[in-house]
Structures are given as structure tokens and as C-alpha cells.
Amino acid sequence: MAYEMISSERRGDVLVLTLNRPERLNAAPPQMFDELRDAIAHLDGARAVLFAGEGRAFCSGADVGGGALGTDNPGETTFQALTNHYNKTIAAVADLGVPVVSAVRGPAAGIGCSLALAADFCVASETAYFLQAFVNIGLVPDGGASWMLPRLIGKARATEMMMLGERVPAAKALDWGMIHKVVADDALDAEALALAERLAAGPTVALGLMRRGLAHALEVDYVTAMQREAENQRAARGSADSMEGGIAFLQKRKPAFRGA
């Protein structure tokens, strides 16, 4: 698939996917999320994914509103865009078997906020902010925000973001536990890539089981979560990287994981 709205680049074992509409602050039409979904469906051996935005923004939100308002049924148009494009991509990110990092500078708004926070690690620059502005135009949060935000920051803060529609600067997002790290603007790209490279050098099978297991554990009881852990441990124990980790431990050396 030829990409028009994102760029895709391999940096060693890291697949770097960059939202590439800087003239629109990377506002995301449905096609952009289709391209992201196609890219992560074809990892071709990549062991981590890094999401970034070209220019001075990560993503200013979905670019579907104007087109929807020009139709006879804007609500249905928006519903179809979400269910057939945006939501499928966020779900595909959640189901990935490799770690995901997002690098955020400037706005991560609306669906852009959902994409950034769908990563396992969100690294933000000092200029970054996170925004659920839907209330300001008479809409509701989407892209999984109503599921994700209460789990990250609690119901009270999620309600604040959604119902007041105010920016949450990077420093506050870090204080709230919404994101992993805040760095200087000129250090963002290097810091986020270094983290993605560290994850890509890890035991990929185990990391994939971890990220899926965490999501599962949020939805089930204690005993069910422990059962899933046991199943995941069985799968991880059968991996070549687990064998390498055990041997390296006995030999008192750093393991050389190969992602299998």
C-alpha cells in the first residue's frame, strides 16, 4: 500500500510511523488511520513501533467534521468513520504483539490523544498538550478515550478533561500519570527512538504477552487474571528468548534477545 498521509521508515528493529500532514497539524482523515493500520499489519520483523507527528504537532484530531457536516446525515457519517476506520486502527494498536511508543510535541487532541495514549509509553515534549475538546463543539469523546482515560488518570480527572475541554499540558499529564516522560522539545525524537530501540532489543514474545495481558487484567477478576498470567508464562517460557535469558543469567552476562 502506497502511503499519502503517513511516512514509514525502519530504524533498525523499530518501525517509525509519522503522521505527515504538517500543514494541517496532522489532522487525521479516515485514510490516515487506514494507512497506520496497514503499516502495523506489515511489521516485516520490526520489534517495536514508534508513532510521531511531522512538524509542530502530533495530531490535532480527526479531520472528518467538515465532510460530515456536508452530508444529509452528519451523525451517521461520523459513526461510519469511527467504526470503519479510526476504531479499527486503535484496536489494531491494542492487539499488536510488539511494544509501542508515541512521541508527542504540540497538540495530541481528540483521536490524536487516543492514538498517543494507546501506546505503551508516551514521551512528550515540554510544548506538548493533551486535549479532549469535543464538548466545545457539542460532541463526545471517541477513539476509546472514555475507556482509556479513567483507567489512566481516574474518573474525576477524566471527567475534567472531557466535560471542561481544557488543555492538559505535558507536565500535568506526567503528574497525573497519563504519560511516561517529559523531555525538552529538541530531545524528543532522540529520547523516543532510544526508548523504542531499547524495547525492540528486549524479549519480544514476553513484551507482547505483557501488553495484551495488562489490557485483559483491567477487565477481569483477580483469579482470572492470574490464570491468564499462567497461560502467558507458559507461552513465554517456550520462547527462544526465555532460554537465552536463563542461560545469560547463569553465565552472568547480558542476554542477547532475538525476538523469538
N, C-alpha and C positions, 0 to 999 in steps of 0.2 A: 504494500500500500504506500503510495506516494503521499507525503505529509505536506500540507499547506499552512497549517496553523500551529504546528509544533516543530521543534528540531530534535533529532535523536542522534546521540553520539555515545560511542563506547569509550570509556576511560578505564582501560584495563578490564577488571571484572565488574565495573559499575556501568549501568545504563543510565545516562543523563538525559532526561526529557525536559525540554524547555518550552514553556508556553510562549508563543512567538507572534504576538500582536501588540508590540510595544506602543504603537500609535493609539491604541485603544486601552492602554493599561492592562493588556492581556485579558480584556473581557472575553468570555468564553461562549461562542455559539455551540450548538449541539455537536457540530462537526469536530470541534477541537477535542471534546471529550471522547468522541468516537475514535479519533486518532490516538489519543492516550491509551484507550482500551486495546486497540490493535497493537500498539507498541509493547505493552506489558504482556500481551499474549504471545509475543515472539521474543523471548528473552535471549534465545540463542546462547545459552551458557552464562549469561550475566548472573551474578550472585548478590546484587543489590541494585536498587533503583533510587535515583535522586531526581526529585521534581524541583524545578526552578522556574523563574519568570524572566523573560528578556526585558532589559531596561529598568525603569524605576518602580515597577510594581510586580507583585507575584500574580495576582488576578483580581480584577475589580468586580468580579461577579459574572453571572450568566448574561449572555447577550441574546436574549430571546424576547425581552419585553416589547420592543418596538414592533417586531414582526407579529407578536401575539396580538397586540392592540389593533393591528391592521386586519384582523380576521373577524369573521362573524361571531366566533366563539373563543375569545381570548383565554378563558379558563381551560377549555379543552385543549387548546394549542399548547398551553403551558404544561398541562398534565401529560400530554404525549411526549413533550420534550424531556420532561423529568423521567418518566417511566421507561422510555425507549433509548435514552442517551445518557443523561447525567447520572441517574441512579445506577444504571448498569456498570458504569465506569467506577463509581465509588465502591460498589460491591466487588468488582474485579480486583481493585486495590486491596480490599479487606481479605480477599481469598488468595492473594499471592503467596507463594512458597518461599519468598526471599524478603529480607528486610527492606524497608522503605524510609527514606529521609526526605524532608522537604526543606528548601532554603527560601525564606521569606524576607523580602525587602519591600517597603511600601505597603500598599493595601493587600490584605487577603480578605476579601469581602464576599458575602453570600456563598455561592457554590465554590468560590476560591478558598474561603475559610474552611469549608467542609473538606476540600481536597488536601489542603495543607495539614489539617488535623487528622486526616486519615492515615498519615504517615506514622511510623513507629517513633520517629524522632523529628521534631520540628525545630529547626535552628532559625532564629530570626535576627535580623539586623536591628540596630538601635532605632532606625527610622520605620520599622515595620509596625503595623497595627492590624487588629482583627476586628471584623465588623459584621454584625447581623442587622442590616439596615432595612429589612423588609417592612417593619412597622411604619416607616416613614413614607411608604408608598402603598400602604394598605394591603400588604401581602404577609405571608407566614414563612418561617424558616423552612429550608428544604435541604436536599443533599445529605440527609442523615443528621443534620445539626441538632434536632430535638432528641435524638438518641445519644449522640456523642457528647454534647456539652454538659448535660447533667452528670454524666459519668466522669468527665474530666475535672469539672470545677464545682459540682454540686448544683442543686436545684435553684438556690437563691441567686447565685451568680449567673447561671444560665438564663434565669428569668430576667435578670437585669440586662443582659446582653440583648435578649430577644425583644423585650417589651419597651425598653428605652431607646434602643437602636443607636447607642453611642459607641465610639471607637474605644477599643481596649488596646492601649499601647503595649509594645513588646515587653517593657519592664513589668507592667501589671500582669500581663499574660504569664510571665515567668513566675511572679509572686503567687498567682492563683494556681499554679501547677498545670497550666494549659499546654505549655511548650517545654522543650528540653533546655534551651540555651539561648542567650542573647549575646551577640558579638558586634564589634564595630562594623560599620557598613562596608568598609573596604576589605574586611576579613571574611565576609560571609561566604563567598564562593569557595575559598580555600578550606575554611572550617567545615562546611557542609560536606565537601568532597572527601576530606580526610576522614570524617566520621563514616561516610558511605564506604570508603575503602577499607576501613577497619572492620566493618560489618561483613563486607564481601570476602574478607580473609578469614572469617570465622567458620564454624561448623554449620553449613547452610541447612542441612536437614533439620538439625536441632532448632536453629533460629526460626525456620518456617513453622515448625511444630509449636514453638513458643508463641508466636504472634497469633496463630489461629487458636491456640489453647487459651490465651488471655481473653480473647473475644468470647469464646464459649463459656468461660468461667463466669463472665458477667451476667449470664442468663440462666444459670442452673444452681442447684443447691450444692452444699459443701461436699456431700458424699459423691454426687455425680461428677463434680469437678475432680475429685481425687481419682475416680475411675478413669476419666479422660487423661489425667496425668500418667496413670499407669500404662494406658494404651500408647500414649506418646513416648513414654520412656522405653517401651518395648521397641517401637519403631526407631527411636534414636540409637538405642543400643545395637541395633543391627546395621548401623551405617559404618562405612569405612572411616569416617572422621572420628567416630567414637572409639574405634580400635586404635587409630593414630593417637588420640588424646590419652588413652590409657597407657600406651607404650611410652609416649613422651613423658608422662608423669613418672613412670617407673625409671626412665632414663634421665630424669631431671633436666629436661630440655624443653624448649618451646615447641608446641605442636605445629605441624605444617598441614593445616586443613585444606582439602581439595574440593570441598563442596559435594561430597558423595557419601 
